[in-house]
Amino acid sequence: MEICKHTGADYEYDYHQLYGVPENVLEQFCKSLRSRFRIQSAIPESREEWIARSDIAVKYLLATSVMLTSAEYVSEHNVRMAEPYLLYYGLFNTSRALFLMIPEHPWKDGQILKEVTHTKIQNVITDLLRRVSQPVSEQYLKISRRALATREALSYSFPAQGLKGALSSIAVDLQETVDICQFIAEVAQASSECLEAEFSKLPEIDWSDHSEALSKFYFYELRTLDEQLIDDEDYYRLGQFIRHSSKPWSLHKTGREGLVEDFFGAWFSETQEQNPDAYNPDDNWRIIFDFQ
C-alpha cells in the first residue's frame, strides 16, 4: 500500500504504524480531510496560519522525542521520579501536534496554543483516532488516562512506595508510550500531507515584513512573569522556510535537517565530551518520527 496516493504527497514517508490500517479506511480519512483543507485554502491569510500550525506541530514532535529519549535515559540511570512527567508530556505534546492538523479547530489568532486543556486534547484525539482505528483509539484513551493519573499522583500526593507500590499497576511503560506516540505522529504526518497537497495549488506570494500568525512560532509569552521573549533560532529557521515557500508543507518536509539538528543540539550538556555517560539527545532522535 502506498499512503501517498491517498494523501497527495509526491513521495512516500517511511510509515510504520499506518501500514497496519486497512487501505479503504485511510482512503476515506484522507478524502474527507483533503476536502476540508480545500475549503481552508480558499480563506485569505490561511496559508500563514497553516505554516505556523505545521511548524509548531513539528516542534511538539521534536520536544516529544527529547522527552521520550530522556525517559529512556532516566529509567536506565534510576531517576524514576522523572519518568511519569516525561512519558505523560511526551504523549500530550504528540497529541497537540495532531490537534493542530485538524481544520475544524480554529486558530483564533493563536489562542489555540493557549486555551486547549488536557481533557479536551484527550477527548478530541480519542475521537479522531476512532476514524482510523477503533482499537488504537481505545488504547490511546486508556494509556493517556493512566499516564495522567500517574503524573498527578507524583505531582501532588507522593505515595511512599512511589512507582514500586500501587502505582506500578497503573503507570505506563516506555514502549507502549512510544508505540502510541508513533501512531499519533504518523496520523499527523498523513494529515499534513493532505494539507500540503491542497495548498500546493495556490500561487506563491511575497510575504509582508510582519505576520501575526507566523510570529507565534518564535514569540513566547511568559504569563506568570508578565514578560515576553523572542527565540532567535526559531526566528531564523522560520525566515529560512518562508524564503523557500509561501505555502505549508508536510511535517516531514517542514522538519528540515538544520532545524532538527539545532533543536536536539540545544539539549546537549556543556560537559558532554568530559562525561560520555551523560544524556545524548542525538541517540535515537527518530524514536517516534522519521526526521530528516
Secondary structure, DSSP 8 states (H G I E B T S, - for coil): --THHHHT-SS----SSGGGS-HHHHHHHHHHHHHHHHHHHTSTTHHHHHHHHHHHHHHHHHHHHHHHHHHHHHHHTT-GGGHHHHHHHHHHHHHHHHHTT-TTS--GGGTHHHH--HHHHHHHHHHHHHTT-HHHHHHHHHHHHHHHHHHHIIIII--TTGGGTGGGGT---HHHHHHHHHHHHHHHHHHHHHHHHHHTTS------S--HHHHTTTEEEEGGGTEEEE-HHHHHHHHHHHHH-SS---HHHHS-HHHHHHHHHTTS-TTTTT-TTS--TTTTTTSSS---
